[in-house]
């Protein structure tokens, strides 16, 4: 047992973690200092559930950050490197709470490493997306072209499409006579 820690520190740990994770999922960025570490003392099943819940919440926060950044890029695309840097600088604080969770000694090391890796990929992907957005504005020939479909005049009450019956009568199930004279569908 760690010096200074007792089994009482782990009692109710699962419930406290679940409450914290639910808050984190919804944007609450309180620290993890009051939570027991996920280090094997709560039992493997309990800890597996906590790791799964934390992983899902962490991923949701990453997706929410990416969505907000994407909306920012669409609303006001950067046109030069100075604006690219400003967009990235303004978005960076949204990842700080996630980085603090990944750096916490309460989270198992393998999970923390995976979180750090996800954050690194997220930052790199965001940087590439913002730069690509600016590049497309500077070089219009790189913008995707959408072909317009020719419009047809609306038809005067076109008949509903007919769905042909299956050619194989057994395709919808077999109908066989039953001795009582009733038919049964299977």
C-alpha positions as CSV (number, residue, x, y, z in Angstrom):
1,X,0.0,0.0,0.0
2,X,1.2,3.5,-0.8
3,X,2.4,5.6,2.1
4,X,-0.4,8.0,3.2
5,X,-3.1,6.2,1.3
6,X,-5.7,3.9,2.8
7,X,-8.3,1.6,1.5
8,X,-10.8,4.2,2.5
9,X,-9.4,6.4,-0.3
10,X,-10.7,3.8,-2.8
11,X,-14.2,3.3,-1.2
12,X,-16.7,5.1,-3.4
13,X,-14.0,5.7,-5.9
14,X,-16.0,4.3,-8.8
15,X,-19.0,6.5,-8.1
16,X,-16.8,9.6,-7.7
17,X,-15.0,8.8,-11.0
18,X,-18.3,8.3,-12.8
19,X,-19.6,11.7,-11.5
20,X,-16.3,13.4,-12.5
21,X,-16.3,11.8,-16.0
22,X,-19.9,12.8,-16.6
23,X,-19.0,16.4,-15.7
24,X,-15.9,16.3,-17.8
25,X,-17.9,15.0,-20.8
26,X,-20.1,18.1,-20.5
27,X,-17.3,20.6,-20.2
28,X,-16.5,20.6,-16.4
29,X,-12.8,20.9,-16.1
30,X,-12.3,20.3,-12.3
31,X,-9.0,18.7,-11.4
32,X,-8.6,15.0,-10.6
33,X,-6.8,15.5,-7.3
34,X,-9.8,14.3,-5.2
35,X,-10.1,11.1,-7.1
36,X,-8.3,7.8,-6.3
37,X,-5.9,6.6,-8.9
38,X,-7.0,4.0,-11.4
39,X,-4.1,1.7,-10.4
40,X,-5.5,-1.8,-9.7
41,X,-7.0,-1.5,-6.2
42,X,-10.6,-1.1,-7.3
43,X,-10.6,-4.4,-9.2
44,X,-10.0,-5.1,-12.8
45,X,-13.7,-5.0,-13.9
46,X,-14.3,-1.7,-12.1
47,X,-11.2,-0.2,-13.6
48,X,-12.0,-1.5,-17.1
49,X,-15.4,0.2,-16.9
50,X,-13.8,3.5,-15.7
51,X,-11.1,3.4,-18.4
52,X,-13.9,2.8,-21.0
53,X,-16.0,5.7,-19.7
54,X,-13.0,8.0,-19.5
55,X,-11.9,7.1,-23.0
56,X,-15.4,7.8,-24.4
57,X,-15.6,11.1,-22.6
58,X,-12.1,12.1,-23.7
59,X,-12.9,11.3,-27.3
60,X,-16.2,13.2,-27.1
61,X,-14.3,16.3,-25.9
62,X,-11.8,16.0,-28.7
63,X,-14.6,15.7,-31.3
64,X,-16.4,18.7,-29.8
65,X,-13.1,20.7,-30.0
66,X,-12.6,19.7,-33.6
67,X,-16.3,20.5,-34.4
68,X,-15.9,24.0,-32.9
69,X,-12.6,24.6,-34.8
70,X,-14.3,23.4,-38.0
71,X,-17.2,25.8,-37.5
72,X,-14.7,28.6,-36.9
73,X,-12.8,27.8,-40.1
74,X,-16.1,27.7,-42.1
75,X,-17.4,30.9,-40.6
76,X,-14.2,32.9,-41.2
77,X,-11.6,31.1,-43.1
78,X,-8.0,32.3,-42.6
79,X,-6.4,33.9,-45.6
80,X,-2.7,34.0,-44.6
81,X,-0.2,32.5,-42.2
82,X,-0.9,35.2,-39.6
83,X,-4.6,34.3,-39.5
84,X,-3.8,30.6,-39.5
85,X,-1.6,31.2,-36.4
86,X,-4.3,33.3,-34.8
87,X,-7.0,30.6,-35.4
88,X,-4.7,27.9,-33.9
89,X,-3.7,30.1,-31.0
90,X,-7.3,30.9,-30.2
91,X,-8.3,27.2,-30.3
92,X,-5.4,25.9,-28.3
93,X,-6.9,26.6,-24.8
94,X,-9.7,24.2,-25.6
95,X,-7.3,21.3,-25.5
96,X,-5.6,22.3,-22.2
97,X,-8.1,20.5,-19.9
98,X,-7.6,17.4,-22.0
99,X,-3.8,17.7,-21.7
100,X,-4.2,18.0,-17.9
101,X,-6.2,14.8,-17.7
102,X,-3.6,13.0,-19.9
103,X,-0.8,14.2,-17.6
104,X,-2.6,13.2,-14.4
105,X,-1.0,10.6,-12.2
106,X,-4.6,9.3,-11.5
107,X,-4.9,7.9,-15.0
108,X,-3.2,4.6,-15.9
109,X,0.1,5.2,-17.8
110,X,-0.9,3.3,-21.0
111,X,-4.1,5.3,-21.2
112,X,-2.3,8.6,-20.5
113,X,0.1,7.7,-23.4
114,X,-2.8,7.0,-25.7
115,X,-4.4,10.3,-24.7
116,X,-1.2,12.2,-25.4
117,X,-0.9,10.6,-28.8
118,X,-4.5,11.4,-29.7
119,X,-3.9,15.0,-28.7
120,X,-0.7,15.2,-30.8
121,X,-2.6,13.8,-33.8
122,X,-5.5,16.2,-33.1
123,X,-3.2,19.2,-33.0
124,X,-1.4,18.2,-36.2
125,X,-4.7,17.5,-38.0
126,X,-6.1,20.9,-36.9
127,X,-2.9,22.7,-38.0
128,X,-3.1,20.9,-41.4
129,X,-6.9,21.7,-41.8
130,X,-6.5,25.4,-41.0
131,X,-3.5,25.7,-43.4
132,X,-5.3,23.8,-46.1
133,X,-8.3,26.1,-45.7
134,X,-6.1,29.2,-46.1
135,X,-4.3,27.6,-49.1
136,X,-7.6,26.9,-50.9
137,X,-8.6,30.6,-50.4
138,X,-5.3,31.7,-51.9
139,X,-5.4,29.3,-54.8
140,X,-9.0,29.1,-56.0
141,X,-8.1,26.5,-58.7
142,X,-7.7,24.0,-55.8
143,X,-11.3,24.5,-54.6
144,X,-13.4,21.5,-55.3
145,X,-15.8,22.0,-58.2
146,X,-19.3,20.7,-57.8
147,X,-21.2,19.7,-61.0
148,X,-24.7,21.0,-61.1
149,X,-27.3,18.5,-62.0
150,X,-29.7,19.6,-64.7
151,X,-33.1,20.5,-63.3
152,X,-36.1,18.8,-64.7
153,X,-39.5,20.4,-64.8
154,X,-41.8,18.9,-62.1
155,X,-43.9,16.1,-63.5
156,X,-47.6,16.4,-63.1
157,X,-48.3,13.8,-60.3
158,X,-45.9,11.1,-61.4
159,X,-47.1,7.7,-60.6
160,X,-45.6,6.0,-57.5
161,X,-42.8,3.6,-58.4
162,X,-43.9,0.0,-58.6
163,X,-41.9,-2.5,-56.6
164,X,-41.9,-5.8,-58.4
165,X,-42.9,-9.0,-56.5
166,X,-40.1,-11.4,-55.8
167,X,-39.7,-14.1,-58.5
168,X,-39.0,-16.7,-55.9
169,X,-42.2,-17.4,-53.9
170,X,-40.1,-18.8,-51.1
171,X,-38.2,-15.5,-50.7
172,X,-40.9,-14.2,-48.4
173,X,-41.1,-17.3,-46.3
174,X,-42.8,-20.7,-46.9
175,X,-46.5,-21.2,-46.7
176,X,-47.3,-24.9,-46.0
177,X,-50.6,-26.5,-45.1
178,X,-51.1,-27.6,-41.6
179,X,-53.2,-30.6,-40.7
180,X,-55.8,-28.4,-38.9
181,X,-56.5,-26.7,-42.2
182,X,-54.8,-23.5,-41.2
183,X,-51.7,-22.2,-42.9
184,X,-48.6,-21.3,-40.9
185,X,-45.9,-18.8,-42.1
186,X,-42.4,-19.5,-41.0
